Amino acid sequence: MAKEFRDFVLRGNVIALAVAVVIGAAFGGLVTAMVEDFITPLIAAIFGEPDFSELTFTINDSVFKYGHFLNALITFLTVALAVFFFVVKPMNMLMARMQSPGAPGPENTKKCPECLSDIPLEARRCPFCTSDVSATT
């Protein structure tokens, strides 16, 4: 049982996921700081109001704090824009540059016996499920 647990923990997918969580948390802090320190003051310079949380209206003694929702909406949209333009677009461009015309196609691949993903013929380990495929043809 200890060997199974060790094999599970040391699989490539688990370690890659752990690294992704740590990097994601650090990147989240970076994006939040950019939104709070640059984009929110820019909105304040344009609209004259950096914080909308005090905006409310009342119906029958019930207070609706729509300003808080506006703040959350603006934060979400600015974070989504920042991630799209500073992560997704550059990564897509980088991946397009890295793909060579001789990239593995259907004639240069085989199916992984475990996860059925297409992998290069010369592969000894599946990049998707990390199973050993060197013995298979």
DRENTORKOL-3810 file (N, C-alpha, C; in nm, 4 decimals):
REM DRENTORKOL-3810
@n.u->0.0825; n.v->-0.1183; n.w->0.0000; ca.u->0.0000; ca.v->0.0000; ca.w->0.0000; c.u->0.0876; c.v->0.1256; c.w->0.0000
@n.u->0.1972; n.v->0.1244; n.w->0.0741; ca.u->0.2873; ca.v->0.2397; ca.w->0.0765; c.u->0.3491; c.v->0.2619; c.w->-0.0605
@n.u->0.3827; n.v->0.1527; n.w->-0.1302; ca.u->0.4400; ca.v->0.1663; ca.w->-0.2640; c.u->0.3380; c.v->0.2264; c.w->-0.3610
@n.u->0.2125; n.v->0.1830; n.w->-0.3513; ca.u->0.1084; ca.v->0.2395; ca.w->-0.4366; c.u->0.0913; c.v->0.3880; c.w->-0.4111
@n.u->0.0924; n.v->0.4277; n.w->-0.2831; ca.u->0.0782; ca.v->0.5690; ca.w->-0.2494; c.u->0.1968; c.v->0.6483; c.w->-0.3034
@n.u->0.3187; n.v->0.5953; n.w->-0.2863; ca.u->0.4376; ca.v->0.6639; ca.w->-0.3377; c.u->0.4284; c.v->0.6792; c.w->-0.4888
@n.u->0.3863; n.v->0.5734; n.w->-0.5584; ca.u->0.3724; ca.v->0.5815; ca.w->-0.7041; c.u->0.2678; c.v->0.6855; c.w->-0.7438
@n.u->0.1593; n.v->0.6919; n.w->-0.6679; ca.u->0.0548; ca.v->0.7910; ca.w->-0.6953; c.u->0.1071; c.v->0.9325; c.w->-0.6771
@n.u->0.1746; n.v->0.9584; n.w->-0.5660; ca.u->0.2238; ca.v->1.0926; ca.w->-0.5354; c.u->0.3316; c.v->1.1361; c.w->-0.6336
@n.u->0.4125; n.v->1.0420; n.w->-0.6780; ca.u->0.5234; ca.v->1.0776; ca.w->-0.7664; c.u->0.4875; c.v->1.0713; c.w->-0.9145
@n.u->0.3620; n.v->1.0457; n.w->-0.9473; ca.u->0.3204; ca.v->1.0512; ca.w->-1.0874; c.u->0.3364; c.v->1.1922; c.w->-1.1396
@n.u->0.3636; n.v->1.2043; n.w->-1.2657; ca.u->0.3838; ca.v->1.3357; ca.w->-1.3252; c.u->0.2635; c.v->1.4266; c.w->-1.3119
@n.u->0.1431; n.v->1.3713; n.w->-1.3222; ca.u->0.0224; ca.v->1.4537; ca.w->-1.3166; c.u->0.0034; c.v->1.5187; c.w->-1.1802
@n.u->0.0319; n.v->1.4462; n.w->-1.0726; ca.u->0.0128; ca.v->1.5005; ca.w->-0.9379; c.u->0.1121; c.v->1.6122; c.w->-0.9119
@n.u->0.2362; n.v->1.5915; n.w->-0.9506; ca.u->0.3385; ca.v->1.6942; ca.w->-0.9289; c.u->0.3096; c.v->1.8158; c.w->-1.0157
@n.u->0.2704; n.v->1.7945; n.w->-1.1400; ca.u->0.2367; ca.v->1.9064; ca.w->-1.2283; c.u->0.1183; c.v->1.9849; c.w->-1.1735
@n.u->0.0204; n.v->1.9152; n.w->-1.1171; ca.u->-0.0946; ca.v->1.9835; ca.w->-1.0577; c.u->-0.0530; c.v->2.0660; c.w->-0.9371
@n.u->0.0348; n.v->2.0119; n.w->-0.8537; ca.u->0.0816; ca.v->2.0866; ca.w->-0.7367; c.u->0.1557; c.v->2.2132; c.w->-0.7793
@n.u->0.2408; n.v->2.2006; n.w->-0.8788; ca.u->0.3136; ca.v->2.3169; ca.w->-0.9295; c.u->0.2153; c.v->2.4181; c.w->-0.9878
@n.u->0.1149; n.v->2.3707; n.w->-1.0612; ca.u->0.0162; ca.v->2.4610; ca.w->-1.1216; c.u->-0.0620; c.v->2.5364; c.w->-1.0152
@n.u->-0.0950; n.v->2.4710; n.w->-0.9054; ca.u->-0.1692; ca.v->2.5386; ca.w->-0.7980; c.u->-0.0839; c.v->2.6489; c.w->-0.7363
@n.u->0.0423; n.v->2.6196; n.w->-0.7097; ca.u->0.1312; ca.v->2.7199; ca.w->-0.6498; c.u->0.1521; c.v->2.8371; c.w->-0.7444
@n.u->0.1803; n.v->2.8086; n.w->-0.8700; ca.u->0.1997; ca.v->2.9156; ca.w->-0.9692; c.u->0.0699; c.v->2.9936; c.w->-0.9879
@n.u->-0.0430; n.v->2.9244; n.w->-0.9899; ca.u->-0.1722; ca.v->2.9910; ca.w->-1.0042; c.u->-0.2010; c.v->3.0860; c.w->-0.8895
@n.u->-0.1684; n.v->3.0447; n.w->-0.7682; ca.u->-0.1899; ca.v->3.1326; ca.w->-0.6523; c.u->-0.1014; c.v->3.2567; c.w->-0.6621
@n.u->0.0236; n.v->3.2367; n.w->-0.6999; ca.u->0.1140; ca.v->3.3513; ca.w->-0.7144; c.u->0.0665; c.v->3.4429; c.w->-0.8267
@n.u->0.0232; n.v->3.3847; n.w->-0.9370; ca.u->-0.0245; ca.v->3.4656; ca.w->-1.0485; c.u->-0.1525; c.v->3.5389; c.w->-1.0107
@n.u->-0.2393; n.v->3.4747; n.w->-0.9326; ca.u->-0.3616; ca.v->3.5407; ca.w->-0.8855; c.u->-0.3305; c.v->3.6659; c.w->-0.8061
@n.u->-0.2295; n.v->3.6579; n.w->-0.7197; ca.u->-0.1877; ca.v->3.7759; ca.w->-0.6442; c.u->-0.1351; c.v->3.8857; c.w->-0.7348
@n.u->-0.0613; n.v->3.8465; n.w->-0.8374; ca.u->-0.0069; ca.v->3.9433; ca.w->-0.9321; c.u->-0.1184; c.v->4.0137; c.w->-1.0092
@n.u->-0.2155; n.v->3.9376; n.w->-1.0572; ca.u->-0.3261; ca.v->3.9963; ca.w->-1.1326; c.u->-0.4110; c.v->4.0854; c.w->-1.0418
@n.u->-0.4371; n.v->4.0412; n.w->-0.9193; ca.u->-0.5132; ca.v->4.1229; ca.w->-0.8252; c.u->-0.4427; c.v->4.2551; c.w->-0.7977
@n.u->-0.3124; n.v->4.2510; n.w->-0.7781; ca.u->-0.2363; ca.v->4.3738; ca.w->-0.7546; c.u->-0.2425; c.v->4.4655; c.w->-0.8762
@n.u->-0.2337; n.v->4.4091; n.w->-0.9958; ca.u->-0.2399; ca.v->4.4923; ca.w->-1.1154; c.u->-0.3766; c.v->4.5599; c.w->-1.1268
@n.u->-0.4827; n.v->4.4846; n.w->-1.0985; ca.u->-0.6172; ca.v->4.5413; ca.w->-1.1071; c.u->-0.6355; c.v->4.6509; c.w->-1.0026
@n.u->-0.5948; n.v->4.6235; n.w->-0.8780; ca.u->-0.6147; ca.v->4.7208; ca.w->-0.7708; c.u->-0.5248; c.v->4.8430; c.w->-0.7850
@n.u->-0.4008; n.v->4.8235; n.w->-0.8330; ca.u->-0.3041; ca.v->4.9334; ca.w->-0.8360; c.u->-0.3025; c.v->5.0123; c.w->-0.9665
@n.u->-0.3484; n.v->4.9524; n.w->-1.0754; ca.u->-0.3431; ca.v->5.0221; ca.w->-1.2032; c.u->-0.4810; c.v->5.0442; c.w->-1.2665
@n.u->-0.5599; n.v->4.9395; n.w->-1.2736; ca.u->-0.6854; ca.v->4.9503; ca.w->-1.3475; c.u->-0.7919; c.v->5.0243; c.w->-1.2677
@n.u->-0.8048; n.v->4.9944; n.w->-1.1386; ca.u->-0.9036; ca.v->5.0652; ca.w->-1.0567; c.u->-0.8752; c.v->5.2155; c.w->-1.0500
@n.u->-0.7504; n.v->5.2591; n.w->-1.0295; ca.u->-0.7251; ca.v->5.4039; ca.w->-1.0357; c.u->-0.7530; c.v->5.4637; c.w->-1.1732
@n.u->-0.7324; n.v->5.3869; n.w->-1.2784; ca.u->-0.7640; ca.v->5.4352; ca.w->-1.4128; c.u->-0.9141; c.v->5.4574; c.w->-1.4261
@n.u->-0.9931; n.v->5.3636; n.w->-1.3740; ca.u->-1.1390; ca.v->5.3799; ca.w->-1.3748; c.u->-1.1777; c.v->5.5023; c.w->-1.2923
@n.u->-1.1103; n.v->5.5215; n.w->-1.1791; ca.u->-1.1391; ca.v->5.6383; ca.w->-1.0950; c.u->-1.1057; c.v->5.7672; c.w->-1.1683
@n.u->-0.9963; n.v->5.7662; n.w->-1.2461; ca.u->-0.9587; ca.v->5.8864; ca.w->-1.3205; c.u->-1.0604; c.v->5.9178; c.w->-1.4295
@n.u->-1.1179; n.v->5.8143; n.w->-1.4882; ca.u->-1.2140; ca.v->5.8356; ca.w->-1.5963; c.u->-1.3518; c.v->5.8728; c.w->-1.5417
@n.u->-1.3997; n.v->5.7963; n.w->-1.4437; ca.u->-1.5359; ca.v->5.8163; ca.w->-1.3937; c.u->-1.5432; c.v->5.8992; c.w->-1.2657
@n.u->-1.4290; n.v->5.9250; n.w->-1.2019; ca.u->-1.4272; ca.v->6.0068; ca.w->-1.0811; c.u->-1.4674; c.v->5.9336; c.w->-0.9545
@n.u->-1.4877; n.v->5.8053; n.w->-0.9607; ca.u->-1.5322; ca.v->5.7283; ca.w->-0.8438; c.u->-1.4562; c.v->5.5945; c.w->-0.8420
@n.u->-1.3556; n.v->5.5777; n.w->-0.7537; ca.u->-1.2790; ca.v->5.4533; ca.w->-0.7533; c.u->-1.3517; c.v->5.3372; c.w->-0.6861
@n.u->-1.4499; n.v->5.3686; n.w->-0.6021; ca.u->-1.5180; ca.v->5.2642; ca.w->-0.5259; c.u->-1.6681; c.v->5.2865; c.w->-0.5360
@n.u->-1.7376; n.v->5.1903; n.w->-0.5909; ca.u->-1.8819; ca.v->5.2023; ca.w->-0.6090; c.u->-1.9607; c.v->5.1352; c.w->-0.4964
@n.u->-1.8937; n.v->5.0855; n.w->-0.3932; ca.u->-1.9613; ca.v->5.0052; ca.w->-0.2917; c.u->-2.0650; c.v->5.0831; c.w->-0.2110
@n.u->-2.0577; n.v->5.2126; n.w->-0.2107; ca.u->-2.1540; ca.v->5.2941; ca.w->-0.1349; c.u->-2.2820; c.v->5.3232; c.w->-0.2136
@n.u->-2.2868; n.v->5.2832; n.w->-0.3409; ca.u->-2.4066; ca.v->5.3079; ca.w->-0.4213; c.u->-2.5182; c.v->5.2116; c.w->-0.3798
@n.u->-2.6318; n.v->5.2682; n.w->-0.3422; ca.u->-2.7445; ca.v->5.1858; ca.w->-0.2972; c.u->-2.8755; c.v->5.2492; c.w->-0.3414
@n.u->-2.9808; n.v->5.1685; n.w->-0.3333; ca.u->-3.1152; ca.v->5.2236; ca.w->-0.3431; c.u->-3.2036; c.v->5.1471; c.w->-0.2447
@n.u->-3.3144; n.v->5.2099; n.w->-0.2058; ca.u->-3.3997; ca.v->5.1525; ca.w->-0.1025; c.u->-3.5420; c.v->5.1365; c.w->-0.1559
@n.u->-3.6004; n.v->5.0192; n.w->-0.1275; ca.u->-3.7414; ca.v->4.9926; ca.w->-0.1577; c.u->-3.8028; c.v->4.9312; c.w->-0.0321
@n.u->-3.9028; n.v->4.9975; n.w->0.0225; ca.u->-3.9720; ca.v->4.9486; ca.w->0.1422; c.u->-3.8747; c.v->4.9138; c.w->0.2558
@n.u->-3.7868; n.v->5.0027; n.w->0.2853; ca.u->-3.6861; ca.v->4.9882; ca.w->0.3916; c.u->-3.5857; c.v->4.8745; c.w->0.3661
@n.u->-3.5819; n.v->4.8198; n.w->0.2461; ca.u->-3.4801; ca.v->4.7212; ca.w->0.2092; c.u->-3.3735; c.v->4.7928; c.w->0.1279
@n.u->-3.2489; n.v->4.7795; n.w->0.1706; ca.u->-3.1378; ca.v->4.8478; ca.w->0.1045; c.u->-3.0720; c.v->4.7516; c.w->0.0058
@n.u->-3.0637; n.v->4.7950; n.w->-0.1191; ca.u->-2.9999; ca.v->4.7170; ca.w->-0.2245; c.u->-2.8646; c.v->4.7802; c.w->-0.2540
@n.u->-2.7583; n.v->4.7062; n.w->-0.2260; ca.u->-2.6214; ca.v->4.7574; ca.w->-0.2437; c.u->-2.5691; c.v->4.7164; c.w->-0.3821
@n.u->-2.6192; n.v->4.7808; n.w->-0.4838; ca.u->-2.5776; ca.v->4.7447; ca.w->-0.6188; c.u->-2.4352; c.v->4.7897; c.w->-0.6486
@n.u->-2.3837; n.v->4.8823; n.w->-0.5723; ca.u->-2.2464; ca.v->4.9279; ca.w->-0.5913; c.u->-2.1455; c.v->4.8183; c.w->-0.5622
@n.u->-2.1739; n.v->4.7378; n.w->-0.4618; ca.u->-2.0851; ca.v->4.6254; ca.w->-0.4299; c.u->-2.0806; c.v->4.5275; c.w->-0.5475
@n.u->-2.1974; n.v->4.5023; n.w->-0.6073; ca.u->-2.2030; ca.v->4.4154; ca.w->-0.7252; c.u->-2.1242; c.v->4.4769; c.w->-0.8404
@n.u->-2.1366; n.v->4.6084; n.w->-0.8610; ca.u->-2.0598; ca.v->4.6752; ca.w->-0.9676; c.u->-1.9100; c.v->4.6588; c.w->-0.9455
@n.u->-1.8650; n.v->4.6744; n.w->-0.8207; ca.u->-1.7224; ca.v->4.6540; ca.w->-0.7915; c.u->-1.6783; c.v->4.5120; c.w->-0.8269
@n.u->-1.7581; n.v->4.4132; n.w->-0.7868; ca.u->-1.7236; ca.v->4.2740; ca.w->-0.8154; c.u->-1.7235; c.v->4.2471; c.w->-0.9654
@n.u->-1.8204; n.v->4.3037; n.w->-1.0366; ca.u->-1.8285; ca.v->4.2856; ca.w->-1.1814; c.u->-1.7084; c.v->4.3484; c.w->-1.2519
@n.u->-1.6730; n.v->4.4678; n.w->-1.2132; ca.u->-1.5571; ca.v->4.5360; ca.w->-1.2734; c.u->-1.4294; c.v->4.4587; c.w->-1.2433
@n.u->-1.4153; n.v->4.4120; n.w->-1.1208; ca.u->-1.2967; ca.v->4.3335; ca.w->-1.0846; c.u->-1.2890; c.v->4.2063; c.w->-1.1679
@n.u->-1.4021; n.v->4.1354; n.w->-1.1794; ca.u->-1.4030; ca.v->4.0122; ca.w->-1.2594; c.u->-1.3649; c.v->4.0403; c.w->-1.4042
@n.u->-1.4266; n.v->4.1408; n.w->-1.4635; ca.u->-1.3994; ca.v->4.1703; ca.w->-1.6044; c.u->-1.2550; c.v->4.2138; c.w->-1.6268
@n.u->-1.2006; n.v->4.2932; n.w->-1.5369; ca.u->-1.0617; ca.v->4.3371; ca.w->-1.5541; c.u->-0.9642; c.v->4.2221; c.w->-1.5332
@n.u->-0.9923; n.v->4.1343; n.w->-1.4381; ca.u->-0.9058; ca.v->4.0174; ca.w->-1.4189; c.u->-0.9144; c.v->3.9266; c.w->-1.5419
@n.u->-1.0351; n.v->3.9041; n.w->-1.5931; ca.u->-1.0507; ca.v->3.8202; ca.w->-1.7118; c.u->-0.9777; c.v->3.8813; c.w->-1.8319
@n.u->-0.9886; n.v->4.0121; n.w->-1.8491; ca.u->-0.9163; ca.v->4.0786; ca.w->-1.9585; c.u->-0.7659; c.v->4.0668; c.w->-1.9407
@n.u->-0.7184; n.v->4.0867; n.w->-1.8184; ca.u->-0.5745; ca.v->4.0773; ca.w->-1.7921; c.u->-0.5236; c.v->3.9362; c.w->-1.8210
@n.u->-0.5949; n.v->3.8357; n.w->-1.7772; ca.u->-0.5534; ca.v->3.6973; ca.w->-1.8023; c.u->-0.5554; c.v->3.6690; c.w->-1.9521
@n.u->-0.6585; n.v->3.7146; n.w->-2.0207; ca.u->-0.6675; ca.v->3.6887; ca.w->-2.1639; c.u->-0.5531; c.v->3.7540; c.w->-2.2405
@n.u->-0.5288; n.v->3.8837; n.w->-2.2152; ca.u->-0.4287; ca.v->3.9550; ca.w->-2.2937; c.u->-0.2853; c.v->3.9309; c.w->-2.2492
@n.u->-0.2634; n.v->3.8968; n.w->-2.1224; ca.u->-0.1269; ca.v->3.8784; ca.w->-2.0748; c.u->-0.0865; c.v->3.7328; c.w->-2.0575
@n.u->-0.1811; n.v->3.6395; n.w->-2.0689; ca.u->-0.1466; ca.v->3.4976; ca.w->-2.0571; c.u->-0.1932; c.v->3.4199; c.w->-2.1800
@n.u->-0.3224; n.v->3.4237; n.w->-2.2091; ca.u->-0.3774; ca.v->3.3386; ca.w->-2.3144; c.u->-0.3226; c.v->3.3775; c.w->-2.4513
@n.u->-0.3324; n.v->3.5042; n.w->-2.4874; ca.u->-0.2845; ca.v->3.5471; ca.w->-2.6194; c.u->-0.1349; c.v->3.5224; c.w->-2.6375
@n.u->-0.0477; n.v->3.5619; n.w->-2.5422; ca.u->0.0953; ca.v->3.5324; ca.w->-2.5604; c.u->0.1248; c.v->3.3821; c.w->-2.5681
@n.u->0.0553; n.v->3.3013; n.w->-2.4882; ca.u->0.0795; ca.v->3.1570; ca.w->-2.4931; c.u->0.0340; c.v->3.0989; c.w->-2.6270
@n.u->-0.0782; n.v->3.1454; n.w->-2.6791; ca.u->-0.1233; ca.v->3.0980; ca.w->-2.8101; c.u->-0.0233; c.v->3.1337; c.w->-2.9191
@n.u->0.0302; n.v->3.2553; n.w->-2.9136; ca.u->0.1296; ca.v->3.2959; ca.w->-3.0126; c.u->0.2572; c.v->3.2136; c.w->-2.9976
@n.u->0.3002; n.v->3.1885; n.w->-2.8747; ca.u->0.4201; ca.v->3.1090; ca.w->-2.8505; c.u->0.4006; c.v->2.9657; c.w->-2.8988
@n.u->0.2860; n.v->2.9084; n.w->-2.8713; ca.u->0.2596; ca.v->2.7711; ca.w->-2.9152; c.u->0.2529; c.v->2.7614; c.w->-3.0676
@n.u->0.1986; n.v->2.8640; n.w->-3.1322; ca.u->0.1926; ca.v->2.8646; ca.w->-3.2787; c.u->0.3330; c.v->2.8718; c.w->-3.3381
@n.u->0.4212; n.v->2.9479; n.w->-3.2746; ca.u->0.5592; ca.v->2.9563; ca.w->-3.3227; c.u->0.6349; c.v->2.8265; c.w->-3.3009
@n.u->0.6051; n.v->2.7582; n.w->-3.1908; ca.u->0.6788; ca.v->2.6366; ca.w->-3.1570; c.u->0.6372; c.v->2.5180; c.w->-3.2435
@n.u->0.5171; n.v->2.5210; n.w->-3.2990; ca.u->0.4737; ca.v->2.4107; ca.w->-3.3828; c.u->0.5482; c.v->2.4155; c.w->-3.5149
@n.u->0.6184; n.v->2.3096; n.w->-3.5425; ca.u->0.6930; ca.v->2.3040; ca.w->-3.6680; c.u->0.6095; c.v->2.2323; c.w->-3.7734
@n.u->0.6429; n.v->2.2528; n.w->-3.9008; ca.u->0.5679; ca.v->2.1843; ca.w->-4.0059; c.u->0.5795; c.v->2.0326; c.w->-3.9953
@n.u->0.6863; n.v->1.9829; n.w->-3.9348; ca.u->0.7054; ca.v->1.8387; ca.w->-3.9208; c.u->0.6504; c.v->1.7844; c.w->-3.7905
@n.u->0.5565; n.v->1.8526; n.w->-3.7316; ca.u->0.4976; ca.v->1.8056; ca.w->-3.6062; c.u->0.4262; c.v->1.6729; c.w->-3.6292
@n.u->0.4197; n.v->1.5894; n.w->-3.5242; ca.u->0.3574; ca.v->1.4585; ca.w->-3.5431; c.u->0.2149; c.v->1.4691; c.w->-3.5943
@n.u->0.1854; n.v->1.4001; n.w->-3.6986; ca.u->0.0515; ca.v->1.3949; ca.w->-3.7546; c.u->-0.0056; c.v->1.2556; c.w->-3.7336
@n.u->-0.1190; n.v->1.2273; n.w->-3.7929; ca.u->-0.1811; ca.v->1.0958; ca.w->-3.7734; c.u->-0.0918; c.v->0.9795; c.w->-3.8183
@n.u->-0.0085; n.v->1.0023; n.w->-3.9221; ca.u->0.0759; ca.v->0.8939; ca.w->-3.9721; c.u->0.1990; c.v->0.8716; c.w->-3.8827
@n.u->0.2309; n.v->0.9672; n.w->-3.7950; ca.u->0.3477; ca.v->0.9565; ca.w->-3.7077; c.u->0.3092; c.v->0.9256; c.w->-3.5637
@n.u->0.1862; n.v->0.8833; n.w->-3.5408; ca.u->0.1405; ca.v->0.8624; ca.w->-3.4035; c.u->0.0846; c.v->0.7223; c.w->-3.3850
@n.u->0.0721; n.v->0.6876; n.w->-3.2588; ca.u->0.0062; ca.v->0.5633; ca.w->-3.2194; c.u->-0.0846; c.v->0.5961; c.w->-3.1023
@n.u->-0.1730; n.v->0.5052; n.w->-3.0686; ca.u->-0.2654; ca.v->0.5241; ca.w->-2.9563; c.u->-0.2002; c.v->0.4716; c.w->-2.8293
@n.u->-0.2123; n.v->0.5467; n.w->-2.7219; ca.u->-0.1680; ca.v->0.4996; ca.w->-2.5909; c.u->-0.2641; c.v->0.3878; c.w->-2.5480
@n.u->-0.2130; n.v->0.2735; n.w->-2.5016; ca.u->-0.3028; ca.v->0.1644; ca.w->-2.4636; c.u->-0.3850; c.v->0.1942; c.w->-2.3384
@n.u->-0.3430; n.v->0.2901; n.w->-2.2584; ca.u->-0.4152; ca.v->0.3216; ca.w->-2.1348; c.u->-0.5228; c.v->0.4270; c.w->-2.1548
@n.u->-0.4852; n.v->0.5424; n.w->-2.2130; ca.u->-0.5807; ca.v->0.6538; ca.w->-2.2225; c.u->-0.6288; c.v->0.6797; c.w->-2.3653
@n.u->-0.5731; n.v->0.6067; n.w->-2.4618; ca.u->-0.6104; ca.v->0.6151; ca.w->-2.6033; c.u->-0.5808; c.v->0.7503; c.w->-2.6668
@n.u->-0.4877; n.v->0.8253; n.w->-2.6092; ca.u->-0.4447; ca.v->0.9522; ca.w->-2.6683; c.u->-0.3468; c.v->0.9243; c.w->-2.7812
@n.u->-0.3399; n.v->1.0158; n.w->-2.8781; ca.u->-0.2420; ca.v->1.0047; ca.w->-2.9855; c.u->-0.1072; c.v->1.0509; c.w->-2.9335
@n.u->-0.0063; n.v->0.9647; n.w->-2.9469; ca.u->0.1295; ca.v->0.9977; ca.w->-2.9021; c.u->0.2259; c.v->0.9655; c.w->-3.0155
@n.u->0.3450; n.v->1.0279; n.w->-3.0189; ca.u->0.4424; ca.v->0.9983; ca.w->-3.1241; c.u->0.4830; c.v->0.8512; c.w->-3.1225
@n.u->0.5173; n.v->0.7980; n.w->-3.2384; ca.u->0.5569; ca.v->0.6571; ca.w->-3.2494; c.u->0.6775; c.v->0.6254; c.w->-3.1622
@n.u->0.7699; n.v->0.7192; n.w->-3.1502; ca.u->0.8928; ca.v->0.6960; ca.w->-3.0755; c.u->0.8765; c.v->0.7123; c.w->-2.9244
@n.u->0.7603; n.v->0.7519; n.w->-2.8785; ca.u->0.7395; ca.v->0.7798; ca.w->-2.7360; c.u->0.7575; c.v->0.6532; c.w->-2.6532
@n.u->0.8208; n.v->0.6698; n.w->-2.5363; ca.u->0.8357; ca.v->0.5592; ca.w->-2.4420; c.u->0.7399; c.v->0.5741; c.w->-2.3245
@n.u->0.6858; n.v->0.6972; n.w->-2.3067; ca.u->0.5924; ca.v->0.7242; ca.w->-2.1977; c.u->0.4864; c.v->0.8193; c.w->-2.2513
@n.u->0.3618; n.v->0.7940; n.w->-2.2154; ca.u->0.2515; ca.v->0.8783; ca.w->-2.2616; c.u->0.2561; c.v->1.0127; c.w->-2.1889
@n.u->0.2536; n.v->1.1254; n.w->-2.2612; ca.u->0.2560; ca.v->1.2551; ca.w->-2.1940; c.u->0.1242; c.v->1.2901; c.w->-2.1257
@n.u->0.0187; n.v->1.2173; n.w->-2.1548; ca.u->-0.1120; ca.v->1.2478; ca.w->-2.0973; c.u->-0.1375; c.v->1.1706; c.w->-1.9688
@n.u->-0.1135; n.v->1.0398; n.w->-1.9713; ca.u->-0.1397; ca.v->0.9589; ca.w->-1.8523; c.u->-0.0129; c.v->0.9068; c.w->-1.7874
@n.u->0.1015; n.v->0.9322; n.w->-1.8471; ca.u->0.2360; ca.v->0.8949; ca.w->-1.8001; c.u->0.2580; c.v->0.7440; c.w->-1.7935
@n.u->0.1764; n.v->0.6640; n.w->-1.8598; ca.u->0.1984; ca.v->0.5196; ca.w->-1.8581; c.u->0.3135; c.v->0.4846; c.w->-1.9507
@n.u->0.3809; n.v->0.3741; n.w->-1.9200; ca.u->0.4934; ca.v->0.3259; ca.w->-1.9994; c.u->0.4380; c.v->0.2622; c.w->-2.1260
@n.u->0.4779; n.v->0.3133; n.w->-2.2429; ca.u->0.4297; ca.v->0.2597; ca.w->-2.3701; c.u->0.5441; c.v->0.2066; c.w->-2.4550
@n.u->0.6642; n.v->0.1902; n.w->-2.3975; ca.u->0.7784; ca.v->0.1459; ca.w->-2.4763; c.u->0.7640; c.v->0.0013; c.w->-2.5201
@n.u->0.6933; n.v->-0.0823; n.w->-2.4443; ca.u->0.6784; ca.v->-0.2224; ca.w->-2.4790; c.u->0.5694; c.v->-0.2460; c.w->-2.5833
@n.u->0.4813; n.v->-0.1471; n.w->-2.6018; ca.u->0.3718; ca.v->-0.1642; ca.w->-2.6969; c.u->0.4122; c.v->-0.1166; c.w->-2.8357
@n.u->0.3431; n.v->-0.1630; n.w->-2.9352; ca.u->0.3711; ca.v->-0.1168; ca.w->-3.0722; c.u->0.2513; c.v->-0.0514; c.w->-3.1304
END
